[in-house]
């Protein structure tokens, strides 16, 4: 179901706070390489978002 939704979307966006970054979950939605934007908190450390920036994701801290 999620794969079909992603194929029909213009952009895949993830919203996650710093405690979720770098964690592995048993629920698989899509490969990280298919995500275009990560929205996270202003206090999220640079080290936590660096791997996602290196993958080409846009990072928005709010």
N, C-alpha and C positions, 0 to 999 in steps of 0.2 A: 504494500500500500504506500509506504513512504517513498519508495523508489519511483513509483509512478508520479507522485506529487512533485518530487524533485525534478523529474524530467519535464514537467509542465511549467515549472517555475522559472522566472527570469534570474533569480538569485537565491542562493542558500545562505541563510544568516543564522548564526548560533548566538544565543544569549546565555552567558555563564559567568558566575562570579569566580574570583581567584581560587577558591577552594576546590572548584571542579576542574580547573585546567591541569592537564597532565595526568588525569585519573583515567582508569580503564573501567568501563561499565559492561555488564553482560548484555545490555540492549544495544544493538548495532543499527544505526540509521543510515549512515553513508560514510564512505572514506573521507578523511579530513581534507584530502586534496580537492574534493568537490565543493567545499565551503568557500564562499567569497568574502564573507565578513564575520568578524567576531565582535560582539558587543559585550563589554565587561566593565567592572567598576573603576573609578578613577584611582583607587589605591592599589590596583593590581600591579605587582612589580614588573619591571621591564623584562626580567629573566623569565617570567611566566608566559609572556606573550611573544617573546623572541622566536621560538620555534614556529609559531603560527605566521608571524611576519615573514620568516624565511620561506615558508610555503607559498607566499604570495597573497595571503589573506589581508584585507584591510582591517585595521583595529580601530574601534571606536570605544573610548572610555567615557562613561557617563556617571 
